[in-house]
Amino acid sequence: MLLLLAPAQGGASDGKALLLTGVMVGWIFYGALTLMRVVPRYREPPGWLMRFGIADLLVLGLMFGCLAVYLRV
């Protein structure tokens, strides 16, 4: 879905590619964080990772921040 934001013609600036990479990395990290919470495991992760908190806000901030800057440039 995020690949639809990439320009159709080549020659996009490096800044835009870096911003889209930030959105994709944030998306992957948020998916990993969600999977860590719902998939059965042998050892319990730290409590601060198991509830909505700073980790979620950092990843979502990365995603939406990069996306907002990308759409403005």
N, CA, C and O atoms as CSV, one atom per row, in Angstrom:
chain,resi,resn,atom,element,x,y,z
A,1,MET,N,N,0.817,-1.177,0.000
A,1,MET,CA,C,0.000,0.000,0.000
A,1,MET,C,C,0.871,1.255,0.000
A,1,MET,O,O,0.577,2.210,-0.719
A,2,LEU,N,N,1.930,1.263,0.792
A,2,LEU,CA,C,2.782,2.446,0.861
A,2,LEU,C,C,3.571,2.659,-0.413
A,2,LEU,O,O,4.037,3.768,-0.672
A,3,LEU,N,N,3.727,1.625,-1.207
A,3,LEU,CA,C,4.434,1.785,-2.473
A,3,LEU,C,C,3.651,2.646,-3.453
A,3,LEU,O,O,4.218,3.145,-4.425
A,4,LEU,N,N,2.365,2.826,-3.214
A,4,LEU,CA,C,1.568,3.699,-4.071
A,4,LEU,C,C,1.979,5.158,-3.914
A,4,LEU,O,O,1.702,5.975,-4.792
A,5,LEU,N,N,2.640,5.495,-2.803
A,5,LEU,CA,C,3.107,6.856,-2.592
A,5,LEU,C,C,4.368,7.165,-3.386
A,5,LEU,O,O,4.686,8.334,-3.608
A,6,ALA,N,N,5.082,6.146,-3.811
A,6,ALA,CA,C,6.316,6.352,-4.561
A,6,ALA,C,C,5.978,6.986,-5.908
A,6,ALA,O,O,4.970,6.638,-6.524
A,7,PRO,N,N,6.810,7.908,-6.362
A,7,PRO,CA,C,6.523,8.558,-7.647
A,7,PRO,C,C,6.608,7.564,-8.808
A,7,PRO,O,O,7.445,6.662,-8.806
A,8,ALA,N,N,5.731,7.743,-9.797
A,8,ALA,CA,C,5.693,6.822,-10.934
A,8,ALA,C,C,6.934,6.965,-11.803
A,8,ALA,O,O,7.485,5.963,-12.260
A,9,GLN,N,N,7.376,8.183,-12.037
A,9,GLN,CA,C,8.578,8.387,-12.831
A,9,GLN,C,C,9.789,8.363,-11.914
A,9,GLN,O,O,9.677,8.651,-10.722
A,10,GLY,N,N,10.921,8.028,-12.455
A,10,GLY,CA,C,12.146,7.978,-11.661
A,10,GLY,C,C,12.632,9.365,-11.318
A,10,GLY,O,O,11.997,10.362,-11.662
A,11,GLY,N,N,13.757,9.425,-10.640
A,11,GLY,CA,C,14.364,10.703,-10.329
A,11,GLY,C,C,13.841,11.352,-9.068
A,11,GLY,O,O,13.974,12.563,-8.897
A,12,ALA,N,N,13.251,10.575,-8.186
A,12,ALA,CA,C,12.797,11.141,-6.916
A,12,ALA,C,C,14.011,11.532,-6.082
A,12,ALA,O,O,15.049,10.872,-6.136
A,13,SER,N,N,13.877,12.586,-5.329
A,13,SER,CA,C,15.004,13.033,-4.513
A,13,SER,C,C,15.305,12.012,-3.423
A,13,SER,O,O,14.448,11.215,-3.040
A,14,ASP,N,N,16.545,12.054,-2.931
A,14,ASP,CA,C,16.946,11.120,-1.889
A,14,ASP,C,C,16.170,11.350,-0.602
A,14,ASP,O,O,15.938,10.410,0.158
A,15,GLY,N,N,15.772,12.569,-0.355
A,15,GLY,CA,C,15.016,12.874,0.850
A,15,GLY,C,C,13.676,12.169,0.883
A,15,GLY,O,O,13.251,11.679,1.930
A,16,LYS,N,N,13.010,12.115,-0.256
A,16,LYS,CA,C,11.715,11.440,-0.313
A,16,LYS,C,C,11.864,9.934,-0.121
A,16,LYS,O,O,11.036,9.298,0.532
A,17,ALA,N,N,12.919,9.373,-0.693
A,17,ALA,CA,C,13.154,7.937,-0.521
A,17,ALA,C,C,13.448,7.623,0.940
A,17,ALA,O,O,12.997,6.601,1.458
A,18,LEU,N,N,14.197,8.491,1.604
A,18,LEU,CA,C,14.505,8.287,3.020
A,18,LEU,C,C,13.252,8.391,3.878
A,18,LEU,O,O,13.085,7.630,4.830
A,19,LEU,N,N,12.377,9.322,3.548
A,19,LEU,CA,C,11.138,9.471,4.308
A,19,LEU,C,C,10.224,8.260,4.120
A,19,LEU,O,O,9.629,7.787,5.088
A,20,LEU,N,N,10.104,7.759,2.907
A,20,LEU,CA,C,9.289,6.564,2.689
A,20,LEU,C,C,9.901,5.349,3.372
A,20,LEU,O,O,9.178,4.470,3.843
A,21,THR,N,N,11.230,5.295,3.427
A,21,THR,CA,C,11.889,4.208,4.149
A,21,THR,C,C,11.564,4.291,5.638
A,21,THR,O,O,11.344,3.265,6.281
A,22,GLY,N,N,11.533,5.497,6.188
A,22,GLY,CA,C,11.149,5.670,7.590
A,22,GLY,C,C,9.730,5.197,7.869
A,22,GLY,O,O,9.467,4.595,8.910
A,23,VAL,N,N,8.824,5.465,6.950
A,23,VAL,CA,C,7.432,5.002,7.113
A,23,VAL,C,C,7.385,3.477,7.086
A,23,VAL,O,O,6.700,2.866,7.907
A,24,MET,N,N,8.101,2.859,6.154
A,24,MET,CA,C,8.100,1.398,6.052
A,24,MET,C,C,8.735,0.745,7.281
A,24,MET,O,O,8.225,-0.260,7.777
A,25,VAL,N,N,9.833,1.300,7.771
A,25,VAL,CA,C,10.484,0.746,8.960
A,25,VAL,C,C,9.567,0.878,10.173
A,25,VAL,O,O,9.477,-0.047,10.981
A,26,GLY,N,N,8.895,2.002,10.308
A,26,GLY,CA,C,7.929,2.172,11.394
A,26,GLY,C,C,6.791,1.175,11.307
A,26,GLY,O,O,6.348,0.641,12.323
A,27,TRP,N,N,6.315,0.924,10.095
A,27,TRP,CA,C,5.232,-0.032,9.875
A,27,TRP,C,C,5.660,-1.439,10.291
A,27,TRP,O,O,4.897,-2.163,10.931
A,28,ILE,N,N,6.883,-1.821,9.924
A,28,ILE,CA,C,7.406,-3.144,10.264
A,28,ILE,C,C,7.602,-3.268,11.773
A,28,ILE,O,O,7.244,-4.290,12.359
A,29,PHE,N,N,8.166,-2.239,12.410
A,29,PHE,CA,C,8.369,-2.279,13.860
A,29,PHE,C,C,7.045,-2.322,14.611
A,29,PHE,O,O,6.936,-3.008,15.627
A,30,TYR,N,N,6.041,-1.602,14.127
A,30,TYR,CA,C,4.743,-1.634,14.802
A,30,TYR,C,C,4.087,-3.008,14.659
A,30,TYR,O,O,3.445,-3.494,15.590
A,31,GLY,N,N,4.249,-3.625,13.500
A,31,GLY,CA,C,3.748,-4.989,13.316
A,31,GLY,C,C,4.463,-5.975,14.223
A,31,GLY,O,O,3.827,-6.864,14.789
A,32,ALA,N,N,5.773,-5.833,14.370
A,32,ALA,CA,C,6.531,-6.718,15.261
A,32,ALA,C,C,6.108,-6.518,16.711
A,32,ALA,O,O,6.007,-7.483,17.468
A,33,LEU,N,N,5.865,-5.284,17.098
A,33,LEU,CA,C,5.421,-4.991,18.456
A,33,LEU,C,C,4.049,-5.602,18.725
A,33,LEU,O,O,3.814,-6.148,19.803
A,34,THR,N,N,3.156,-5.514,17.765
A,34,THR,CA,C,1.826,-6.101,17.909
A,34,THR,C,C,1.899,-7.618,17.973
A,34,THR,O,O,1.223,-8.238,18.793
A,35,LEU,N,N,2.720,-8.224,17.109
A,35,LEU,CA,C,2.869,-9.680,17.138
A,35,LEU,C,C,3.471,-10.156,18.455
A,35,LEU,O,O,3.075,-11.198,18.977
A,36,MET,N,N,4.413,-9.410,18.988
A,36,MET,CA,C,5.026,-9.792,20.253
A,36,MET,C,C,3.992,-9.841,21.374
A,36,MET,O,O,4.124,-10.628,22.312
A,37,ARG,N,N,2.979,-9.014,21.277
A,37,ARG,CA,C,1.960,-8.975,22.324
A,37,ARG,C,C,0.954,-10.114,22.223
A,37,ARG,O,O,0.400,-10.524,23.243
A,38,VAL,N,N,0.700,-10.636,21.032
A,38,VAL,CA,C,-0.386,-11.606,20.875
A,38,VAL,C,C,0.083,-13.035,20.624
A,38,VAL,O,O,-0.700,-13.969,20.799
A,39,VAL,N,N,1.325,-13.230,20.222
A,39,VAL,CA,C,1.808,-14.576,19.902
A,39,VAL,C,C,2.284,-15.256,21.185
A,39,VAL,O,O,2.953,-14.624,22.002
A,40,PRO,N,N,1.948,-16.537,21.375
A,40,PRO,CA,C,2.438,-17.255,22.562
A,40,PRO,C,C,3.964,-17.310,22.586
A,40,PRO,O,O,4.609,-17.368,21.540
A,41,ARG,N,N,4.530,-17.292,23.789
A,41,ARG,CA,C,5.984,-17.273,23.930
A,41,ARG,C,C,6.383,-18.020,25.201
A,41,ARG,O,O,5.549,-18.305,26.061
A,42,TYR,N,N,7.671,-18.328,25.299
A,42,TYR,CA,C,8.189,-19.043,26.462
A,42,TYR,C,C,8.471,-18.107,27.634
A,42,TYR,O,O,8.176,-18.439,28.782
A,43,ARG,N,N,9.032,-16.953,27.350
A,43,ARG,CA,C,9.348,-15.984,28.405
A,43,ARG,C,C,8.514,-14.731,28.225
A,43,ARG,O,O,8.264,-14.292,27.103
A,44,GLU,N,N,8.094,-14.171,29.322
A,44,GLU,CA,C,7.278,-12.957,29.277
A,44,GLU,C,C,8.178,-11.733,29.042
A,44,GLU,O,O,9.157,-11.543,29.764
A,45,PRO,N,N,7.855,-10.907,28.041
A,45,PRO,CA,C,8.620,-9.671,27.824
A,45,PRO,C,C,8.374,-8.678,28.964
A,45,PRO,O,O,7.474,-8.882,29.780
A,46,PRO,N,N,9.159,-7.619,29.022
A,46,PRO,CA,C,8.931,-6.600,30.058
A,46,PRO,C,C,7.517,-6.023,29.980
A,46,PRO,O,O,6.918,-5.946,28.908
A,47,GLY,N,N,7.011,-5.631,31.118
A,47,GLY,CA,C,5.641,-5.127,31.201
A,47,GLY,C,C,5.393,-3.888,30.365
A,47,GLY,O,O,4.296,-3.709,29.834
A,48,TRP,N,N,6.413,-3.012,30.236
A,48,TRP,CA,C,6.214,-1.773,29.490
A,48,TRP,C,C,6.035,-2.025,27.999
A,48,TRP,O,O,5.535,-1.157,27.283
A,49,LEU,N,N,6.438,-3.207,27.519
A,49,LEU,CA,C,6.212,-3.543,26.110
A,49,LEU,C,C,4.858,-4.197,25.881
A,49,LEU,O,O,4.381,-4.259,24.747
A,50,MET,N,N,4.240,-4.680,26.942
A,50,MET,CA,C,2.999,-5.431,26.788
A,50,MET,C,C,1.744,-4.562,26.810
A,50,MET,O,O,0.647,-5.062,26.561
A,51,ARG,N,N,1.884,-3.302,27.095
A,51,ARG,CA,C,0.717,-2.408,27.074
A,51,ARG,C,C,1.051,-1.173,26.232
A,51,ARG,O,O,2.218,-0.863,25.993
A,52,PHE,N,N,0.016,-0.487,25.797
A,52,PHE,CA,C,0.208,0.696,24.969
A,52,PHE,C,C,0.971,1.736,25.768
A,52,PHE,O,O,0.591,2.072,26.890
A,53,GLY,N,N,2.050,2.244,25.186
A,53,GLY,CA,C,2.855,3.200,25.920
A,53,GLY,C,C,3.890,3.863,25.035
A,53,GLY,O,O,3.629,4.181,23.874
A,54,ILE,N,N,5.066,4.066,25.601
A,54,ILE,CA,C,6.104,4.842,24.933
A,54,ILE,C,C,6.597,4.168,23.656
A,54,ILE,O,O,6.894,4.856,22.679
A,55,ALA,N,N,6.691,2.844,23.641
A,55,ALA,CA,C,7.163,2.154,22.435
A,55,ALA,C,C,6.205,2.394,21.266
A,55,ALA,O,O,6.639,2.641,20.140
A,56,ASP,N,N,4.917,2.320,21.539
A,56,ASP,CA,C,3.918,2.568,20.496
A,56,ASP,C,C,3.978,4.015,20.012
A,56,ASP,O,O,3.909,4.281,18.812
A,57,LEU,N,N,4.105,4.933,20.943
A,57,LEU,CA,C,4.137,6.343,20.570
A,57,LEU,C,C,5.368,6.680,19.745
A,57,LEU,O,O,5.287,7.486,18.818
A,58,LEU,N,N,6.506,6.078,20.066
A,58,LEU,CA,C,7.717,6.324,19.284
A,58,LEU,C,C,7.579,5.799,17.853
A,58,LEU,O,O,7.928,6.486,16.894
A,59,VAL,N,N,7.072,4.590,17.724
A,59,VAL,CA,C,6.944,3.998,16.384
A,59,VAL,C,C,5.880,4.721,15.568
A,59,VAL,O,O,6.092,5.007,14.389
A,60,LEU,N,N,4.746,5.015,16.179
A,60,LEU,CA,C,3.700,5.736,15.453
A,60,LEU,C,C,4.143,7.156,15.119
A,60,LEU,O,O,3.802,7.678,14.057
A,61,GLY,N,N,4.899,7.781,16.014
A,61,GLY,CA,C,5.438,9.107,15.731
A,61,GLY,C,C,6.391,9.087,14.555
A,61,GLY,O,O,6.368,9.987,13.716
A,62,LEU,N,N,7.243,8.050,14.487
A,62,LEU,CA,C,8.150,7.895,13.349
A,62,LEU,C,C,7.366,7.748,12.053
A,62,LEU,O,O,7.667,8.405,11.056
A,63,MET,N,N,6.359,6.882,12.073
A,63,MET,CA,C,5.574,6.634,10.863
A,63,MET,C,C,4.851,7.894,10.397
A,63,MET,O,O,5.006,8.315,9.251
A,64,PHE,N,N,4.070,8.487,11.276
A,64,PHE,CA,C,3.243,9.617,10.864
A,64,PHE,C,C,4.056,10.876,10.656
A,64,PHE,O,O,3.683,11.722,9.843
A,65,GLY,N,N,5.163,11.020,11.374
A,65,GLY,CA,C,6.040,12.158,11.154
A,65,GLY,C,C,6.680,12.107,9.786
A,65,GLY,O,O,6.686,13.104,9.066
A,66,CYS,N,N,7.222,10.950,9.416
A,66,CYS,CA,C,7.841,10.806,8.087
A,66,CYS,C,C,6.790,10.974,6.989
A,66,CYS,O,O,7.058,11.588,5.956
A,67,LEU,N,N,5.609,10.433,7.213
A,67,LEU,CA,C,4.551,10.545,6.203
A,67,LEU,C,C,4.096,11.996,6.028
A,67,LEU,O,O,3.861,12.443,4.906
A,68,ALA,N,N,3.974,12.724,7.131
A,68,ALA,CA,C,3.554,14.131,7.044
A,68,ALA,C,C,4.604,14.975,6.302
A,68,ALA,O,O,4.261,15.812,5.467
A,69,VAL,N,N,5.872,14.746,6.617
A,69,VAL,CA,C,6.924,15.503,5.940
A,69,VAL,C,C,6.986,15.110,4.459
A,69,VAL,O,O,7.191,15.969,3.601
A,70,TYR,N,N,6.811,13.831,4.159
A,70,TYR,CA,C,6.837,13.374,2.765
A,70,TYR,C,C,5.728,14.039,1.952
A,70,TYR,O,O,5.953,14.458,0.816
A,71,LEU,N,N,4.544,14.135,2.526
A,71,LEU,CA,C,3.424,14.715,1.790
A,71,LEU,C,C,3.554,16.234,1.630
A,71,LEU,O,O,2.943,16.814,0.733
A,72,ARG,N,N,4.337,16.873,2.483
A,72,ARG,CA,C,4.535,18.317,2.372
A,72,ARG,C,C,5.638,18.671,1.372
A,72,ARG,O,O,5.610,19.745,0.772
A,73,VAL,N,N,6.597,17.782,1.194
A,73,VAL,CA,C,7.743,18.081,0.307
A,73,VAL,C,C,7.335,17.947,-1.137
A,73,VAL,O,O,8.154,18.156,-2.032
